[in-house]
Structure formats: C-alpha cells, structure tokens
Amino acid sequence: MKRKYILILFAFVIAVSPSCKKFVIQEPQTALTEEQVFSKLDNIEPLVLGLYTSWRNVKKDRGGFMFTLGSDEAQQGAYQVKTDDRQAGLDRYNGFLAPSNTALAEQWNNRWPVISAAAKAVYALGLNKEEGTRKNLLLGESSFIRAALTFEISQYWGEIPIIDQAKFQEYGTKRQPLPLVYQFIINDLETAVKYLPETQTDKRRATKGAALALLGKVYLYAPAAANVRDFAKAKSYFEQVVNSGKYALVANYADLWDPNHANSTESIYEFQFNNVYPDNNQCQWQMGSRSLADIDQYCYFGGYDLMVPTQYCYSDVSAGGLWEDGDVRKGESIRYDFKYKGKTPVLNPTFGGDELDPHVKKYEDIRTDGTLSFWLSGKDIFFLRYADILLCYAETLNETGATSQAVDIVNNQIRKRAWGGTLPVDKRWNNGMGADEFRTKMLDERMRELCFEGWRRMDLIRSGKLVDLVKARNKWTKQSGTIQQYHNRYPIPLQEIKQNDDIGPEDQNPGYTNN
C-alpha cells in the first residue's frame, strides 16, 4: 500500500523550530489529548514562529531560484546544463522535464511540510479557547504563510491538495479544483488581513500590508479557470497598500541591494538573512561566476553559474534587448565587469563558455569580500516590495479603463527613479497609449524592475506569453525547440504519485507521462 501523504504525517515535526520540536517530543505531552496540548497559546506560538524560519529556508541556495530558470529573463549557465540533464530540463523543456525530475520534486517536497505545519497551527488555534490579540495574531500569521505557499505551488502545478485539518475527511490529499483552491487561498488571506497588525517590531513576521498586497496579487494572478480573477478587487487591495502611508520607494535603487539598508520603506515583506551561518542563504554561491571562483574563493561575486541572465535580459534595446539608455537598474541588477583586484579572469575550456557573460548582481554580498567564502552570502531576499505593488496597481488601473492614470504611476514613480529622479522626456510613456500597448510595455518594465526576484514565470503564465517569449529568448529552450503549451504547468512528481493514495497516474498534468 502507498504511504499516506508525507506532508500530513511528518510536517509538524520537520517544519518547525528546534524549540517546537522539543515540545512535540516531550514525553509528558504525548499522553495528553490534542485539545489539551493546544489549550495554551504558549504551546502554539513556537510552531508559528518556526513557520517563518521554515518558509524562509525554502528560499535558500539553488532552491530559491529553481522556478526562475526556464524563463525569458534567466537560464542555467552552460556548465550546469552540461553536467545535469535533469536540471537542464527546466530550460530545455525536453524529456527530462518529467515527473521523475528530482530538481522539481525537491521544490515540491520542501514546501508542503511548511504548509502542513501552518495548517496544524490554524487547527490548533481553532481548538484553543483563549481569546484576544495574541491568538488572533498567530492565526493571521499561520493563515498568511499557508496562503503564500499554497498560491505559489498552485501557480506552478495547477490543481493541488488543500491542507485543512478540520476538513481532512472531506478533502483528503487529492488534487482539488482550481476554484476551490483559490477560494481557500483568499479565505486565508482575508483572515490575515483581519488579524495581522499594521507593523511588527520583529521583521521576520508578516503585517497587514503584506496580506493586502498578496491578496491583490491573487486576484490579479489567478488563472481564468479559477473563476476569481478580478481586476477591480485586485485594484481595491493594492489601493489600500498605496494609501496606507506605510510604504514608499527608496530614492536610490541601489540601496535596495545594500545590506545596510535592509527593511527599508519599500519593503512590504522580505526574508531575513545574514552572512553568518546558519542565517546565510548561499545565493551568491549560485549566482556568481566560476571564473572568479577560480581566481579567489573570497571574491564576493564568484559563484557557480546556476542562473544567469538571458541575452535579452542583459542586452540593450539597440541590440534587441531590454535596457534603455540611462536606466540605473541595469547596472544594479546585472554584473558586466569581472575584473577583480587587478586580475582579469579567463575562460576555462572545460567549463561552458559563458562564465564571463553578464551575471546576476542583485545577490552579491560585499560583506564577504576578501574574508569569507561567497557561500556565506546573506542579504535579505524580497518577497513583496512596494515597487512591485505599484506596477501591479498600474496594471489593474489599465484593466479597469484608467490607462492614463496607470501611465502616470509608471512614469512618475517607477521610471522616474530608474533615471535617478529625473525622467528624460524621450523615456516617458505616452499617456495616450491603448490598453494593449500598456500590457506589452508592462511585461518589459516588470523585468527591468524585478528581474531575478521570483515573479517572472508567474507573469509569463498569467499573460499567456510563456511559450512564445521563452522559446524566443532562452538559449537552451530555443536550441531544444520542444517547449509546448502544456509546459505552463510542471509535472506532479513521480514520488508523489507513488506515495499518495489520493493521487494516481490518471491525475498527472496533461502532456506528461508518468516516468
């Protein structure tokens, strides 16, 4: 017999902080009923706090960027493609992008325990009889984290299980219809909006603004089949964020990537890291150039080429690419110069040949330079930032008939900053443009502002442009020539199908065979 859904059985133990693990395994408590254990908020709060660490940790190392591969903004470095066929399948969209793909299965497996632990917390808080702000806060936080990860997984895999312990007999662990999945996400976020505070002293913890921002995104990003995409509702939630007075763009785009300016006015929610183990995130280990690693293991922009910008993403408009003259975001997002301490790196013929092509710059951590391995990179990673929400808000204005107002937001806030505070006349978008032209321009503008921050694949899916743009701009996808419409979804991992009694081979996403 198949093992029951692994996320349900083990999440409470493996997804929580050490302090909560201790609580779980204490012998005296194992004899208590579940209701008795959860009668005290002191027993629930460690579980909720542990959720933040567990959620953060899925963003560490290469796992945090696996979904950005295979897009039109980023692809794997050549050496990565040469040495790992399964991982290369994420860019090639070939036979290795299959249910047996271990790179994807790892991302699926890493997220479900966090969702399950969040569901455990929500259930525990339902059993708890205490009343008051503390309980409501914990419920809002648990609901927010469960919603955020459920939303992410559904965006990439489609119909997924709903983990609600109170309804386990009804839902089981089978894939649920998209309308049910998205209503579940919305319900969780409405709970979060209701109970989360405006501010939190502990920057690890979510606020009402984060819940409002994500709720707006859910209404904007939901697939048509979910029957909840609603531009007017999305606009109303983004307006609440914009009008709250809690957030503002930082004046200097470069400050966003300076660890000395973490948790700025632009941050709605960011994952908290540091360049000290175990709070490092290893992102630069994956983003930097191995040619620099050959020169000096303490070069802060060395690394191993997991993810590099596509040629479209690093090229100027004049060369058929993305960047306009004078846009400061280009130099802050992408590294072009690889000379280090007077040394000019050279290509190693045993590597792939693109180690000195432009690389991702946003995750370089200069604090490590000269003294620490770039494995100890640890800048915070944005989940939600105000510039993203302004762009989303502009989209909803365009979709609800206010294109001129949408253009004003892009010109006077996003693009104005991108040119150092004074937007040249020839770089202003025309207020008289139509809705279709705005949509086209917005796809590029979101890449300029948000490249490598984790939203591109979702943007391509919701716009219906994933196949066409990735095939045209991603080197490995173009070479392979095998990307198809069904690749808008990833395959359900083979291990899940084998182990989950409620998901069989017949439940696989269309286009994939179960191998």
N, C-alpha and C positions, 0 to 999 in steps of 0.2 A: 504494500500500500504506500502511496505517496506520503511524504511528510507534510503535515499541515503547514500552512503559510508561515515561513520562517520569521517574517516580520512580526506576526502576532505573538509567537511563542517566546521570543527572546528579546524583544525591543526594550522591555522595562529594565533589563539588566545591562544590556550592552550600549544603550544610547544615553546613559545618564552619567553624572559626575561621580567621582570616587566617593564623595560623601553620601550620595544617594545609593550607590552600590552597597555601601556598608549598611545602610538602613534596610535594604532589601534582604540581605543575607543574615541579619541578626536573628539568632535562634528564637528568642522570646517572641518576636513578632510573627514568626512563621506559624505560630499556634493561634494567632488572632484571626478573626474574620476580616475580610477585605473592608467591611464597613467600619470596624474598629480601628484598623490601621489608618484609614483615611479620615477619621473623625477629627484629627488635628492638622491644622494647616502647617505646623512645624514638620510634619511628615511629608507634605506635598511640595512645599516650596523648594527643597533641594532637587526634586525631579524637574521642576520648571526651570530652575537656574541651569541645571545640566543640559537642558534642551538648547540653550544658546550656544554652549560650547560644542555640542554635537552638530548643530546646524552649521556653525562656523567651520568646523573641521571638514565638511564635505567640499568646502571651497579651497582647501589647501592643495598644494602641489599640482600635479597634472590633472587631478580630478576636477579642479575648479574651472578648467578650460576645455574639457573634452567636448562640450556642446558647441563651442565656438569654432572648432575645426569643421571643415566641410562647408564653410560659408563663403561669401564673396569678399569678406574682409580679412579672413585668416585661413591659413592652411598649415599642414605639418612641414617641418624642414625636411630637406631631401634625405638626410641620413636617417631620420625617423621612418620615412617611407620605405627606404631600402631595407631596413632591419626588422620591421614589424608589420607583416602583411595584414594582421587583423586590425591593428590600429590604423594602418594606411587605408583600410576600407572605409573609414569615416570620411575621407576626402575622395577616394576613388569611386565610391558608390558602386562597388563591384560585388562579386560573390562572397567576399569576406565581410560585407555589411549584412550579416545574417544573425539569426537567433543565437548562434554559438559564439558571437563576438564577445570576447571577455572584457574588452575595454568598455563597452557599453553596459554589459551586465554588472560591472563593478559600480558604475554610477547609479544604476537602478537599485542595487543591493545596499549601497551606502545611505540612501535617502529614506528607505522605508522604515528602518529602525527609529529614525528621528520622528517620523510621522506617527508611528505606533506609540512611542513614548509620550508624544503630545496628546494623542487620543487617550492614553492612560491617565494623564493629568486632568484632561477635561472630564473624564468619567469620575475620577476621584473627587474632583471639586463638586460634582453633582451629588455625590454621596455625603459630602461634608455638610454639617448642619450649621456651621458658623455663618454669620452674616457680617458684611462690612467691606470696606475699601480693599483690604488686603486680599480677601478671597476673590473679589471682582477683578483685581489687577492680575492675579495669577490665571484666572480664567481667560482674560483678554490676551495675555501673553501666549498661553498654550494654544488658543484658537488662532492667533496670528501666525505662529510658526507652522502649525498644521496646514493652514490655508496656503502659506507661501510655498511650501514644498509640494503639496498636492497640485497646486496650479502649475508649478514647474514641470512635474512629471507628466501631467496631462497634456501640456503644450507639446511635449515631445513624443509621447506614446499614445495619446488619444484616450479612449475609454480605459479607465483604471479602477482598481478596487477603492471603495470608500471605507476608511478605517474609523468606525464609530462603534465603540464598545457597547454602548447602550442598544445598538441595533444590530449586533453581530449575528443574531439568529436570523434576522431578515436579510442582511446584506451578504453575510459570509465573506469570502475573499475573492469573489468573482468580479470580473470587469463590469462596471456599471455604465448605463447610457450617459452620454455627454450632458444632456440637460440636468440629470440628477447630480453628476459630478460637479458641475459649475454652480448649481444652486447650493450645494454643500459648501463649496468654497466661499460663496457670497455670504451664506449664513455665518460662517466662522468669522469672516471679516467684519460683518455687522456687529457681532459680539465684541470683536476687538475695538472697533470704533466706539462702542458704548462704554467700554470699561478701561481702555488704556488712557493714561494721563497725557496732558499736553507736553510735559517734559519728564525726563528721567535723569537723575544725577549719575547713575550707573549707565555709561554709554553702551554697554552691551545690550541693554534692554530696550524694547520697542516702545514707540509712542503712538498717540492717536494719529498724528500726521502720517506716520508710516502706514498705518492701517487704511487711512483715507486714500493715500497715494496708490497703494496696491489694489484697493477696491476699484478705483478708477481704471487702473490698468486691466483688471479682469474684465470689466465691461467693454474696454477697447480691444483687447486681445482675444476674447473668447471666440472660438470658431463658430461659423454660421450654424452648424449642426447643433450647437449647444442651446440655441434659441434665447440667448441672453445678451448678445452683443447689442449695446445700446449707447450710441454716441452722446445723447443728451444726458443720460445718467452718468456716464464717464465724465462729461464736462462738469457736472454739478459737484462731483467729488474732487476733481482737480481744482475747481474754483475755491473749494473750502481750504485746500492746501495753500493756494496762491494768496487768498485773502486772510489767512490766519495771522500773518505778520511774523511767523516763526522762522521763515526761511528767506534767504537772499543769495544771489550769485556772488561768489567772491570776485573781487575786482580783477585779480590776476589769475588767469587759467593755470599757470604753472604752479600756483600754491596748492592746487588740488592734489598734486603728486609729490608734495613736500611733506615728509612725516612730521615735521614741526608744526604743520597746520592741519593736523587731523581733526575730525569732528568739527568742521567749520560751519558757518551759517548755511552752506549749501548742502550739508549732509542731512538727509532725512533718516537713513539708516545705513550704517557701514559696519562690516565685520571687523572686530578689534583684534589686531595682531601686534607683534613686536619682533625686533630682530634678536630675540633671546629665546632659546629653546625652553619649553615646548610651545611657546606662543609665536614662533616663526611660521611662515607659510610656504617657503621654498618656491615661491612663484618665479623669482628670477632664475632659479635653477633650470626652469623650463623655458623661459623666455629669451635668455641671452644667447650669445654666440659661442660655439665651442672653439672657434679660432682664438677668442680672447681667453677662454679657459686654458688653452694650451700655453698661452703666454704667462698667465698668472692666475692661480686659483683664488686670489683675493681681489681680482678686478671686479668691481661691482656690476659691470654689465656683461660679464661672462655668463655662460649657461650652456644648454644642450639642445637648443633649436626645436623644442617640441612644437611651438606655434610661432609662425612668422606671418607678417602681413602679406596679402596677395599683392601682385604688381599693381592692380587697380587701386588698392588701398594706399600704397606708398607713392604713387606717381602723381604728377601734376596734371591739371586739366589739359594743358597744352600737349601732353603726351598721352592723352586718352584716359587719364586717371581722375582722381578725386579732388586734389588740392588746388585751391585758388591762390594766386599771388598774395602774400602778406598775411595769410591765416596763421596765427601763432600756435594754433592747436597742432599743426603738422609737426613742428619741432619738439613739442612736449609729448606727443603720442608715439613718435617713431624715431628710432636712432638710425642715423645715416653715417655718422663719423665713428670709426672704430680705432683710431689711433689712441694708444694708451701709454702715458708716461714716456713719451718719445719713441715708443715702439710701434711699428706698423705691422699688423698681423698679416699672415699669408694663408692662402687656402691649402689645406692638407688634401692631397689627391685621393686619400682613402675615404674622405667624407663625401658629402653630396654635391658640393659646389656652390651652395647658396649661403654659406656661413657668414659671408660678409655682405650679403644683400641686406636691405633695411630690416630692422628687427623692432619688436615691441619695446617701447621705452617706459611705459606707464608704471611698471612694477619694479624698476630699478631702485635699489635701496642704497644710497650713497653712504649710509652709516656703516656698512660693512667694508667699505673700500680700504684695502691695504692691511686690514687686521683680521677680518672674518671671511669665511667662505660665503659665496653668494647663496649657498644653501640656507643661510641664516637670514635671508631677506624677510622682511616682516612688516611692510607697510599695510595699513588698513586697506580693505577691499570694499568698494562701494556696492551696495545692493540697490538703494534708491537715493538719487540725488536730485536736487531741485531743477537743474538744467533739463534733465530727462522729463520731469513732470511738466515743465513749461512747454517743451516740444510736444508732449502728449496732449496737453491742453490746447495748443495751437491746432493740432490735428482735429480735435473734436469741434473746435470752432469752425474749421473748414468744412467739416462734415455736416454741420448744422446751419450752413448758409452764411457764415460770417468770415469769409476768406480774407477780406481786407484787414480785419482785426487780428486774424491769425498771422498774417504777414507782418503786422506791426510788432507782435511779440517776438517773432524770429529776428527781425531787423534790429529792433531797439534794445533787445536784451542778449539773445544768444550770439548773433553775428557781430553786434557792436563790441562785445567783449573779445571775440575772436580776432578783431583787428585792433586790440589794445585800447579800446574805449572810444575810438572814432572810426565809424564805418565809412569807407570811401563810397562816393556816390555810385560808382560803377559796380559796387558789390551789394547794393541794396536790391532786395527783391521788389518786383513791381506790384504795387497794391492792386492793380487791375487784373492780375492773373486769374485764371479759372481754377476750379477745384481740382481738375485732373493734373494740371501743371504743378499745383501745390503738392499733391501727393507724390509726384515724381521727384520734385526737388527735396521733399522731406526725407525720402529714403537716403539720399546722399548726405543731407545735413545731420541726420541721426548718426551716420557712420563717422562723420567728422568730429562730432561732439562726444560720441560714446563708444568709439571703436575699442574692442577688446574688453568691454565691461559686462558682456554676457547677454545683451539683448538682441544681437543681430539675427540669430537664427529665428527667434520668435517674430521679429519684424518681417523677415522674408516669408515666413509661413503665413502670417496673417494678411500680407499684401498679395499673396499668390505668386510671388516672384522668385521663390527659392530655386526652382529648377532652371529657369531661364538665366538668372543672374549668376548663379554658382557655376553653371556649365560654361558661361562666357568668361568668368573672371578667376576661377580657381584653377590653378595649373594642373593639379592632379585629376580633378573632375573632368576637365577638358580633354586631357590625354586619354582617360579611360573611355569617355563617351557613353557611359552606361547609366547615368542618372535618369530617373523616371519620376512621374508624379507620386507614386506610392512612397517615395523616399521622403515625403513631407513628414512621415512618421518613422520612428525607429522600430525595429522588431522587438516583440516581447522576448526576453531572454529565455533560452532553451532550458536553463536550470529552473526557472520559474514554472515553466510548463510541466516539467518533470516532477516538481516538488509540491505544486499547489493542486489540491484536489478539485478546486473550483475553476481552474483554467486549463483547458485541454488544447491539443493541436488545432482543433477547429476554431479556437478563439484567437489565433495568431492574426496580426495585422495583414491586410491584403498585400500581395506581392511577394511575401516572404515564405519560403518553405522552411519547415522545422528541422533545420540541421545546423 
